[in-house]
Structure formats: structure tokens, C-alpha cells
Amino acid sequence: MKKTFLIIFVGFLLIQSSIGVFGNSKTLIYTTKSLDEIDDLILNEMQNNHIPGLSASIVINETVMWQNAYGYANIEENKKVENDTLFKIASVSKTITATALMQLYEKNYFNLFDPINDYLPFDVIHPIFASKDITFHMLLTHSSGIADNWKYLFHFVGDSPISFQVFLEEYLVSGGDYYDDVNNFHSWEPGTSWSYTNVGVALVGYLVEIISQMNFTTYCETHLFDLLDMDDSGWYLRDLNISHIAMPYYWTGEEYEPYGHIGWVDVPAGDLRTSSSQLINFLTMFINNGTYCSQEILNSETVSIMLSKQLPFNENLGLIWWKSNLNGRIVWGHGGSDYGARAQMHFEPKTKIGVVVLTNGEVNPIQIVSMLFDYAETLLENSPPELPEISGPSSGKSGVEYDFSFVTNDPDEDDILYYIDWGDGIIEEWIGPFASGQELILNHSWSENGRYFIKAKAKDIKYEESTWKTFVINIPRNRFKVNLNFYHFFDLFQILRMLLKL
């Protein structure tokens, strides 16, 4: 494990990585057109940057268009990452904590510019600016003047034995075990500047608990996780199946070493563990102005406040959420960084594309996020395959198999799958994929006489579908056999007639 004396430096790195991707102007050269290319690019990034495991998802509007898992959740146990593998999402957790508080704001429990001391069981007073009230808005915009003193931001292997509620009072109230009037606060007046603070967001979580009169974790489970199909998400290891959590690792230069599952004392600021397949539901809710699966989690006005500029001296900060320029895309989201964990969650309001990438390594996966946005944009621009052509006999006999060919072209040269309804209750569901223009030949028979409508449609591997094409085949009665018997009878009659004449 890394030496304790590095904690201040590491703390700085955690802050820088957690904020998001603001200021990232590096031009990427990724262009992706197929699923195989995505896999290759992700695996290449993981190899080059020593990322042992990764899970990612793409959503457009309300539809999860793609998700996949790569690498190892636990190297020692040879356990691979799956789509439902849990990862620590570090500071991305802050967006969930802020959402919980803003639900209470919607219910008129407080106003954003109310002093927090009107609600807390203890007073938080800036030692230099004692007469200046610290407000909810300041906590949600990192402008409260509360600083992260890494000397007291404890972390442990396992859950923190110090509750965040106790920690906050001991840290923020004069005379507390962790109080430092110089290093626990900034020298500027609250509301006049900003500095990223984990302790400030932990205090947001505590306010959720005080105002709702519910345990913070219970509140999140009841009012967020249950409604967002995030049932396997949790703030504490004790509430989760640890075997489902990706082990955090660091790269020694020669091999991966596990950190163990780490818990921090400021739980609501960064200790949530969830999967990309669950976190994408939370992001979908914000993409759709507070609604998920027809349920209103937040109202659209609240979402608009959270995703808009809040400070005159910071153009890119909403309420906890950050606006970033990702290779020309204006996205809202948050990043996360912890020992052996990196996470990114962002969406573009213009296109309603959202991307989540979670890892158990220590390199920011923003390159992969950008590549997945590139791929998602090809889904938006994608054209459906042309109407399939169906060839085969237009009539036949019952019980006899006949060959039919199906072929179409895709304008984007994507691979194609076919859905075929033979008209007799038998269906071939999404056969393929086949190359654009490649002929598919299938045989089929009908057991009863009748007129049958063969229907076929095609979709490409980006989920765009063609319309239906119909082909008719008639299966008449076997008149040939009836006529043949008649002729046999007629021949026999002629023979009998000749014998009678003799």
C-alpha cells in the first residue's frame, strides 16, 4: 500500500480528477464505426494505461444503446468484470448526494440561500468571518470557505469506524478533535470564491439526514435507488455483497497490487458503489429533465437550476454538476478519483447522449469517454437498412421445403440482422449479423394448404430497422394426385370395354 506521507499529494490529485474534464483540450483521433472497433480501442487504452477492469454504458434519450464490460474485477480470483459489477465511483457520488438534498428543496423544506446553521444541530462558523452565514447554495457550489484538511480526512480498509456525522461536528466546531481554524477553512470570505471541498459535500449529506429525519443511506435507497432501479447500490461495504465489487488496484510498474476496499470518513462525498448499468439510470433521469420510466424524481425546474451557471467567478459550475468542453462537446457531469478507482459520468444536452465509464485502475478514462461519445454520435446519424428483397417460389405443395433468399443493403455499410415471419406462426428472430448485401438463404415448408404472407425486415447493428417487406406464396391442394387417379381409372375403363366386345 502507498505510504501515508503521500496523502496530501494524493488528495490534491483526487480533487483535480474529481472535478471533471474542464480544461481538457487535447484533440483525440478516435473515430468508431463498429462494435469491434470500440472493443479494440477500449482494450488498447486499458493495456496502455494499466486499467485492470472497466465497465461502460451509453444512453441516448431514454434508451441504453450499448454497455459492455472488460478485464478483471478481481485478478487474484480470476473474476472478470460484468455489466452488473459494482465499482467505487468516488466523487461522482456527489451528484447523488446533491440530488437527494434538492428533492427536499422541491418540497420547500429550505431555500438555497438559507443559513445552514438554522437547520444543523451545531453551528458552522468561519473563524475569520464569523458574522457571515454559510448557505446551502455555498455548499452546493464549493464556495462555503470550508477546506479539505487531508490530515483529518481519514480513510480505512473497510468502512470508516468514525461516522461522518460525528466527524463533521468534530471537524467544523471549535474545540472538536479534528478542528483546525487555519487549515479547515480558507482565508477568503464565504461566497466570494470557490474551492472544491469533500467536507462541504459530506455536510450536504448530513443536512439530508437532519431535514428528512431519515438516515442518509435509507433516504437515498427510498427516494432514489428504489425508483431508479439501483437496488444494488450502496454507501457502505456492510450493506453490499463484497464479492460483487471490483477490487481497487494500483500498478507497481510490473504488476497490479490490490488496495483492498477503502472507506473514507466523509461518506456522502465519495463512497458510493454502483455499476455502470445502474448509474446510467441516474444519468438518464437528468437527461430527461428529472424523469425516469415515467416517474418524476426531480422536477424540470430543479434540474435546470442544477445544470446552470451559479457563480459569477466560475463559468462551469452548477449545483455540484460541472460543465465541460469535451473535444467540442458541451457536457454536464462529474468525475471521480480514489485509490484504485476512476469514474466518469457525462451527458450532452444537445444530443441527449450520456456516457458512464467506471474502472478499478488509477488512470482517468476520459479518452474512453470521448471515444464512446464519438460512437454514440454515429448512432444518431445512422440510416436504417433498405427494404429487404425476398426471392423464392410463389406456389408450392404442402409438406415440401422451399428455398427463399433475403438480401438488403445498409447505407452505412453496417452489418445486418433479419427478422422473418413465415406467416404460419413460425418466426425467425434476428438472424445474423450478415454483411451489407450478403444473401441469406433459408428453407421452409407449410403443413397445410393456404395463402401465406412471408414478411421480413432488417436492422443494422446500431439498432436501426427497415420497414416490412411482404412476399406471398400459395400452397394449393394436391390436384395432380387427384387427376392422376382419374386417368388411371379412365384407362382401366377402356380395357374393360375392349374385353366385353371380345
C-alpha positions as CSV (number, residue, x, y, z in Angstrom):
1,M,0.0,0.0,0.0
2,K,1.1,3.5,-0.7
3,K,2.8,5.4,2.1
4,T,0.8,7.6,4.4
5,F,3.1,10.6,3.8
6,L,1.8,10.8,0.3
7,I,-1.8,11.6,1.4
8,I,-1.7,15.3,0.9
9,F,-0.3,14.9,-2.7
10,V,-2.8,12.2,-3.4
11,G,-5.6,14.4,-2.0
12,F,-4.6,17.1,-4.5
13,L,-4.8,14.5,-7.3
14,L,-8.2,13.3,-6.1
15,I,-9.6,16.8,-6.2
16,Q,-8.2,17.5,-9.7
17,S,-9.5,14.3,-11.1
18,S,-12.9,14.5,-9.4
19,I,-13.9,17.9,-10.8
20,G,-14.5,16.5,-14.3
21,V,-12.9,17.2,-17.7
22,F,-12.9,21.0,-17.7
23,G,-9.8,22.4,-19.5
24,N,-9.2,19.2,-21.4
25,S,-8.4,20.5,-24.9
26,K,-6.5,17.5,-26.2
27,T,-7.6,16.5,-29.6
28,L,-8.4,12.9,-29.9
29,I,-8.2,10.9,-33.1
30,Y,-10.7,8.2,-32.3
31,T,-13.4,7.5,-34.9
32,T,-15.5,4.5,-34.3
33,K,-17.9,2.8,-36.7
34,S,-18.4,-0.7,-35.3
35,L,-18.7,-2.5,-32.1
36,D,-15.4,-4.4,-32.8
37,E,-13.6,-1.1,-33.1
38,I,-15.0,0.0,-29.7
39,D,-13.8,-3.2,-28.1
40,D,-10.3,-2.9,-29.7
41,L,-9.9,0.8,-28.7
42,I,-11.0,0.2,-25.1
43,L,-8.8,-2.8,-24.6
44,N,-5.9,-0.9,-26.1
45,E,-6.5,2.0,-23.7
46,M,-6.7,-0.4,-20.8
47,Q,-3.5,-2.1,-21.7
48,N,-1.6,1.2,-22.3
49,N,-2.8,2.7,-19.1
50,H,-2.8,-0.3,-16.8
51,I,-6.5,-0.4,-16.1
52,P,-7.4,-3.9,-14.9
53,G,-11.1,-3.7,-15.3
54,L,-13.7,-1.4,-16.8
55,S,-17.5,-1.2,-17.3
56,A,-19.2,1.4,-19.5
57,S,-22.7,2.3,-20.8
58,I,-24.2,4.7,-23.4
59,V,-27.7,6.1,-23.2
60,I,-29.5,8.2,-25.8
61,N,-32.6,9.9,-24.6
62,E,-34.2,7.1,-22.5
63,T,-32.6,4.1,-24.3
64,V,-29.5,2.4,-23.2
65,M,-27.9,1.8,-26.6
66,W,-24.8,0.0,-25.5
67,Q,-23.0,-1.4,-22.5
68,N,-20.1,-3.7,-22.0
69,A,-17.5,-4.9,-19.5
70,Y,-13.8,-5.6,-19.9
71,G,-10.9,-7.0,-17.9
72,Y,-10.9,-8.2,-14.3
73,A,-12.8,-7.3,-11.2
74,N,-10.5,-9.4,-9.1
75,I,-7.3,-10.6,-10.6
76,E,-6.4,-12.9,-7.7
77,E,-9.7,-14.7,-8.1
78,N,-9.6,-14.6,-11.9
79,K,-13.0,-12.9,-11.8
80,K,-13.9,-10.9,-14.8
81,V,-15.9,-7.6,-14.9
82,E,-19.6,-8.0,-15.8
83,N,-22.1,-5.3,-16.6
84,D,-23.5,-5.5,-13.1
85,T,-20.1,-5.4,-11.3
86,L,-20.0,-2.7,-8.7
87,F,-17.3,-0.1,-8.7
88,K,-16.5,2.7,-6.3
89,I,-17.5,5.9,-8.2
90,A,-15.7,8.3,-5.8
91,S,-16.7,11.9,-6.3
92,V,-19.4,11.1,-8.9
93,S,-21.2,10.2,-5.6
94,K,-21.6,13.9,-5.0
95,T,-24.2,14.2,-7.8
96,I,-26.4,11.7,-5.9
97,T,-25.9,13.5,-2.6
98,A,-26.8,16.8,-4.2
99,T,-29.9,15.3,-5.9
100,A,-31.1,14.0,-2.5
101,L,-30.9,17.5,-1.0
102,M,-32.6,19.1,-4.0
103,Q,-35.6,16.7,-3.6
104,L,-36.1,18.3,-0.2
105,Y,-35.6,21.7,-1.7
106,E,-38.5,21.0,-4.0
107,K,-40.7,20.2,-1.0
108,N,-40.0,23.6,0.4
109,Y,-38.1,22.4,3.4
110,F,-35.5,25.2,2.8
111,N,-34.4,27.8,0.4
112,L,-31.0,27.7,-1.3
113,F,-29.8,30.9,0.4
114,D,-30.9,29.9,3.9
115,P,-28.2,29.7,6.5
116,I,-27.3,26.1,7.2
117,N,-27.0,26.9,10.9
118,D,-30.8,27.3,11.0
119,Y,-31.1,23.6,10.4
120,L,-28.0,21.9,11.8
121,P,-27.8,20.7,15.5
122,F,-24.4,22.6,15.7
123,D,-23.2,25.8,14.3
124,V,-20.6,26.0,11.5
125,I,-18.8,29.3,11.8
126,H,-16.0,30.6,9.7
127,P,-13.2,31.5,12.2
128,I,-12.3,34.7,10.2
129,F,-15.7,35.7,9.0
130,A,-17.9,34.7,12.0
131,S,-20.8,37.0,11.0
132,K,-21.0,35.6,7.5
133,D,-23.7,32.9,7.1
134,I,-22.8,29.8,5.2
135,T,-25.7,28.8,3.0
136,F,-27.0,25.7,1.2
137,H,-26.0,27.4,-2.1
138,M,-22.5,27.8,-0.9
139,L,-22.1,24.1,0.0
140,L,-23.5,23.1,-3.4
141,T,-21.1,25.4,-5.3
142,H,-18.0,24.8,-3.2
143,S,-18.0,28.4,-2.1
144,S,-18.6,27.9,1.6
145,G,-14.9,28.5,2.6
146,I,-14.7,25.1,4.2
147,A,-11.4,23.4,3.2
148,D,-10.3,19.8,3.0
149,N,-7.6,19.3,5.6
150,W,-6.2,16.0,4.5
151,K,-4.6,15.5,7.9
152,Y,-8.1,14.6,9.2
153,L,-9.7,13.2,6.1
154,F,-9.2,9.6,7.3
155,H,-9.5,6.5,5.2
156,F,-9.5,2.9,6.2
157,V,-9.6,-0.6,4.7
158,G,-13.3,-1.3,5.2
159,D,-16.0,1.1,6.3
160,S,-14.9,4.1,8.3
161,P,-15.3,3.3,12.1
162,I,-15.9,7.1,12.5
163,S,-19.4,8.1,11.4
164,F,-19.5,11.1,9.0
165,Q,-22.0,12.7,11.4
166,V,-19.5,12.6,14.3
167,F,-16.6,13.6,12.1
168,L,-18.3,16.7,10.8
169,E,-19.0,18.1,14.2
170,E,-15.5,17.3,15.4
171,Y,-14.1,18.9,12.2
172,L,-16.2,22.0,11.9
173,V,-16.9,23.1,15.5
174,S,-14.3,24.9,17.6
175,G,-12.9,22.6,20.2
176,G,-13.6,19.4,18.2
177,D,-11.0,16.7,18.0
178,Y,-10.3,17.5,14.3
179,Y,-10.9,21.2,14.4
180,D,-8.2,23.5,12.9
181,D,-9.1,27.1,12.5
182,V,-6.3,27.6,9.9
183,N,-6.4,24.5,7.8
184,N,-10.1,23.6,7.9
185,F,-11.2,26.9,6.4
186,H,-10.0,29.1,3.6
187,S,-8.8,32.6,4.1
188,W,-11.5,34.2,1.9
189,E,-15.0,35.2,2.9
190,P,-17.7,32.6,2.2
191,G,-19.5,33.2,-1.1
192,T,-16.6,35.3,-2.6
193,S,-14.5,32.5,-4.2
194,W,-14.6,28.7,-4.6
195,S,-12.5,25.7,-3.8
196,Y,-13.5,22.1,-4.2
197,T,-14.4,20.5,-0.9
198,N,-15.3,17.0,0.1
199,V,-16.1,18.0,3.6
200,G,-18.6,20.6,2.3
201,V,-20.5,17.9,0.4
202,A,-20.4,15.5,3.3
203,L,-22.2,18.3,5.2
204,V,-24.8,18.3,2.3
205,G,-25.4,14.6,3.1
206,Y,-25.8,15.4,6.8
207,L,-28.3,18.1,6.0
208,V,-30.3,15.5,4.0
209,E,-30.5,13.4,7.2
210,I,-31.4,16.2,9.5
211,I,-34.1,17.7,7.3
212,S,-35.7,14.5,6.2
213,Q,-35.4,12.9,9.6
214,M,-34.2,9.8,7.9
215,N,-30.8,8.1,7.9
216,F,-28.9,9.3,4.9
217,T,-28.5,5.9,3.4
218,T,-32.1,5.0,4.0
219,Y,-33.2,8.2,2.4
220,C,-31.1,7.5,-0.8
221,E,-32.4,4.0,-1.0
222,T,-36.1,5.0,-0.6
223,H,-36.2,8.2,-2.7
224,L,-33.5,7.5,-5.3
225,F,-32.2,4.0,-5.7
226,D,-35.5,2.2,-5.5
227,L,-37.0,4.5,-8.1
228,L,-34.0,4.3,-10.4
229,D,-33.5,0.6,-10.5
230,M,-30.3,1.0,-8.5
231,D,-31.2,-1.7,-5.9
232,D,-27.6,-3.0,-5.7
233,S,-26.0,0.4,-5.0
234,G,-24.8,1.3,-1.5
235,W,-22.7,3.7,0.5
236,Y,-21.3,1.2,2.9
237,L,-19.5,-2.1,2.4
238,R,-21.6,-3.7,5.1
239,D,-24.7,-3.2,3.0
240,L,-23.2,-4.8,-0.1
241,N,-22.0,-8.2,-1.3
242,I,-18.3,-7.5,-1.4
243,S,-17.7,-10.4,-3.9
244,H,-19.7,-8.2,-6.4
245,I,-17.4,-5.2,-6.0
246,A,-14.4,-4.7,-8.3
247,M,-11.2,-4.7,-6.3
248,P,-9.2,-1.4,-6.5
249,Y,-5.7,-1.8,-7.8
250,Y,-2.6,0.2,-8.4
251,W,0.2,-0.6,-11.0
252,T,3.6,-1.0,-9.4
253,G,5.3,-0.8,-12.8
254,E,5.4,-4.6,-13.0
255,E,2.2,-5.9,-11.6
256,Y,-1.2,-5.0,-10.1
257,E,-1.4,-4.7,-6.3
258,P,-4.8,-4.6,-4.6
259,Y,-5.6,-1.8,-2.2
260,G,-8.5,-3.5,-0.5
261,H,-11.9,-1.9,-0.3
262,I,-11.4,1.6,1.2
263,G,-13.9,3.7,3.1
264,W,-13.5,7.4,3.9
265,V,-14.8,9.3,6.8
266,D,-16.7,11.8,4.5
267,V,-19.0,9.1,3.2
268,P,-21.6,11.2,1.2
269,A,-18.8,12.9,-0.7
270,G,-17.4,9.8,-2.4
271,D,-18.1,6.3,-1.0
272,L,-21.0,5.1,-3.2
273,R,-20.5,1.8,-5.0
274,T,-22.7,1.1,-8.0
275,S,-22.5,-0.4,-11.5
276,S,-22.4,1.3,-14.9
277,S,-25.7,-0.4,-15.7
278,Q,-27.3,1.3,-12.6
279,L,-25.6,4.7,-12.7
280,I,-26.7,5.1,-16.3
281,N,-30.3,5.1,-15.0
282,F,-29.4,8.1,-12.7
283,L,-27.9,9.9,-15.7
284,T,-30.9,9.1,-17.8
285,M,-33.1,10.9,-15.3
286,F,-31.1,14.1,-15.7
287,I,-31.1,13.8,-19.5
288,N,-34.9,13.6,-19.4
289,N,-35.3,16.6,-17.1
290,G,-35.8,14.7,-13.9
291,T,-38.0,11.8,-15.2
292,Y,-37.1,8.1,-15.2
293,C,-39.5,5.5,-16.6
294,S,-42.4,8.0,-16.3
295,Q,-41.6,8.7,-12.7
296,E,-40.7,12.3,-11.7
297,I,-37.6,12.1,-9.5
298,L,-36.9,15.8,-9.7
299,N,-39.0,18.4,-11.5
300,S,-37.6,20.0,-14.6
301,E,-37.1,23.4,-12.9
302,T,-34.8,21.9,-10.3
303,V,-32.8,20.1,-13.0
304,S,-32.4,23.4,-14.8
305,I,-31.1,25.1,-11.7
306,M,-28.6,22.3,-11.0
307,L,-27.3,22.4,-14.6
308,S,-26.8,26.2,-14.9
309,K,-24.1,28.6,-14.0
310,Q,-24.3,29.5,-10.3
311,L,-21.3,31.6,-9.6
312,P,-20.1,34.9,-11.3
313,F,-16.5,33.7,-10.7
314,N,-16.9,30.2,-12.1
315,E,-18.4,29.7,-15.5
316,N,-18.6,26.0,-15.4
317,L,-20.1,25.1,-12.0
318,G,-23.8,24.4,-11.4
319,L,-25.0,22.8,-8.2
320,I,-22.3,20.2,-7.8
321,W,-22.5,19.3,-11.5
322,W,-19.8,20.6,-13.8
323,K,-20.0,21.9,-17.4
324,S,-17.0,20.8,-19.5
325,N,-15.8,21.1,-23.1
326,L,-15.1,17.5,-24.3
327,N,-13.5,17.9,-27.7
328,G,-16.0,20.5,-28.8
329,R,-19.0,18.9,-27.0
330,I,-20.5,20.9,-24.1
331,V,-21.3,18.2,-21.5
332,W,-22.5,18.2,-17.9
333,G,-21.3,15.6,-15.4
334,H,-18.7,14.7,-12.8
335,G,-15.5,12.7,-12.5
336,G,-14.4,10.6,-9.6
337,S,-11.0,9.5,-8.3
338,D,-9.9,7.4,-5.3
339,Y,-7.3,4.8,-4.5
340,G,-7.7,2.2,-7.3
341,A,-10.8,3.8,-8.7
342,R,-11.6,6.2,-11.5
343,A,-15.1,7.1,-12.8
344,Q,-16.6,9.5,-15.3
345,M,-20.3,10.3,-15.9
346,H,-21.3,13.0,-18.5
347,F,-24.1,13.8,-20.9
348,E,-24.5,16.3,-23.8
349,P,-27.9,18.2,-23.5
350,K,-27.8,19.0,-27.3
351,T,-27.9,15.3,-28.4
352,K,-29.1,13.7,-25.2
353,I,-26.2,11.3,-25.3
354,G,-24.9,10.1,-21.9
355,V,-21.8,8.1,-21.1
356,V,-20.7,6.3,-17.9
357,V,-17.2,4.7,-17.6
358,L,-16.1,3.0,-14.3
359,T,-12.7,1.5,-13.6
360,N,-10.7,-0.2,-10.9
361,G,-7.4,1.4,-12.0
362,E,-5.8,4.8,-11.5
363,V,-5.8,6.4,-14.9
364,N,-8.5,8.9,-15.9
365,P,-10.6,7.1,-18.6
366,I,-11.6,10.4,-20.2
367,Q,-10.2,9.2,-23.5
368,I,-12.6,6.3,-23.5
369,V,-15.5,8.6,-22.6
370,S,-14.7,10.7,-25.7
371,M,-14.5,7.7,-27.9
372,L,-17.9,6.5,-26.7
373,F,-19.4,9.9,-27.4
374,D,-17.9,9.5,-30.9
375,Y,-19.6,6.2,-31.3
376,A,-22.9,7.3,-29.9
377,E,-23.0,10.1,-32.5
378,T,-22.7,7.6,-35.3
379,L,-25.9,6.0,-33.8
380,L,-27.7,9.3,-34.1
381,E,-26.5,9.7,-37.7
382,N,-27.2,6.2,-38.7
383,S,-29.6,5.3,-41.5
384,P,-31.8,2.1,-41.5
385,P,-31.2,-0.7,-43.9
386,E,-33.1,-0.7,-47.2
387,L,-36.2,-2.7,-47.6
388,P,-35.2,-6.4,-47.9
389,E,-35.7,-8.3,-51.2
390,I,-37.4,-11.7,-50.9
391,S,-37.0,-14.3,-53.7
392,G,-38.5,-17.8,-53.9
393,P,-41.4,-19.8,-55.4
394,S,-44.8,-18.2,-55.4
395,S,-46.6,-21.5,-55.1
396,G,-45.9,-25.0,-53.9
397,K,-47.1,-28.1,-52.2
398,S,-47.8,-28.7,-48.5
399,G,-45.0,-30.5,-46.7
400,V,-42.3,-29.6,-49.2
401,E,-39.4,-27.4,-48.2
402,Y,-38.6,-24.5,-50.5
403,D,-35.6,-22.2,-50.5
404,F,-36.0,-18.4,-50.1
405,S,-33.4,-15.7,-50.2
406,F,-33.3,-12.5,-48.3
407,V,-31.0,-9.6,-49.0
408,T,-30.7,-5.9,-48.4
409,N,-28.1,-3.1,-48.2
410,D,-27.3,-0.8,-45.5
411,P,-26.4,2.9,-46.5
412,D,-23.7,3.0,-43.8
413,E,-22.3,-0.5,-44.7
414,D,-23.2,-1.8,-41.3
415,D,-23.8,-5.5,-40.7
416,I,-27.4,-6.6,-40.8
417,L,-29.8,-8.9,-39.0
418,Y,-33.1,-10.3,-40.4
419,Y,-36.4,-10.9,-38.7
420,I,-38.6,-13.3,-40.7
421,D,-42.3,-14.2,-40.2
422,W,-43.3,-17.2,-42.4
423,G,-47.0,-16.4,-42.0
424,D,-47.8,-19.7,-40.3
425,G,-46.9,-18.8,-36.7
426,I,-43.2,-19.6,-37.2
427,I,-40.8,-16.7,-36.7
428,E,-37.0,-16.4,-37.2
429,E,-35.9,-13.7,-34.8
430,W,-33.0,-11.5,-35.8
431,I,-30.7,-13.9,-37.6
432,G,-27.2,-12.7,-38.2
433,P,-25.3,-10.5,-38.4
434,F,-24.5,-10.6,-42.1
435,A,-22.5,-8.1,-44.2
436,S,-24.5,-5.5,-46.1
437,G,-25.5,-7.0,-49.5
438,Q,-24.8,-10.6,-48.3
439,E,-27.6,-13.0,-49.3
440,L,-29.3,-15.1,-46.6
441,I,-30.9,-18.4,-47.8
442,L,-33.4,-20.2,-45.7
443,N,-35.8,-23.1,-46.4
444,H,-39.3,-23.5,-45.1
445,S,-42.4,-25.8,-45.6
446,W,-46.0,-25.3,-44.8
447,S,-48.0,-28.2,-43.4
448,E,-51.4,-27.0,-44.5
449,N,-52.9,-25.6,-47.7
450,G,-53.5,-21.9,-47.9
451,R,-52.2,-18.5,-48.9
452,Y,-49.2,-17.4,-46.8
453,F,-47.7,-13.9,-46.4
454,I,-43.9,-14.1,-45.7
455,K,-42.8,-10.9,-44.0
456,A,-39.2,-9.8,-43.5
457,K,-37.4,-6.7,-42.0
458,A,-33.8,-5.9,-41.4
459,K,-31.9,-3.9,-38.7
460,D,-28.3,-2.9,-38.6
461,I,-26.0,-3.5,-35.6
462,K,-26.8,0.1,-34.5
463,Y,-30.4,-0.9,-34.0
464,E,-32.0,1.0,-36.9
465,E,-34.7,-1.1,-38.5
466,S,-36.2,-1.2,-42.0
467,T,-39.9,-1.4,-42.7
468,W,-41.6,-4.8,-43.6
469,K,-41.4,-6.4,-47.0
470,T,-44.1,-9.0,-47.9
471,F,-43.9,-12.0,-50.2
472,V,-46.9,-14.2,-51.0
473,I,-46.8,-18.0,-51.6
474,N,-49.8,-20.2,-52.4
475,I,-49.9,-23.8,-51.2
476,P,-52.9,-25.3,-53.1
477,R,-54.5,-28.7,-52.8
478,N,-52.6,-31.6,-54.5
479,R,-54.7,-31.6,-57.6
480,F,-52.1,-33.6,-59.5
481,K,-52.7,-36.7,-57.4
482,V,-56.4,-36.5,-57.9
483,N,-56.1,-36.1,-61.7
484,L,-53.7,-39.0,-61.9
485,N,-56.1,-41.3,-60.2
486,F,-58.8,-40.2,-62.6
487,Y,-56.7,-41.0,-65.6
488,H,-55.8,-44.5,-64.1
489,F,-59.5,-45.2,-63.7
490,F,-60.2,-44.0,-67.2
491,D,-57.5,-46.3,-68.7
492,L,-58.9,-49.3,-66.7
493,F,-62.4,-48.5,-68.1
494,Q,-61.2,-48.6,-71.7
495,I,-59.5,-52.0,-71.1
496,L,-62.8,-53.5,-69.6
497,R,-64.7,-52.1,-72.6
498,M,-62.4,-53.9,-75.1
499,L,-62.8,-57.2,-73.2
500,L,-66.6,-57.1,-73.3
501,K,-66.5,-56.6,-77.1
502,L,-64.4,-59.8,-77.4
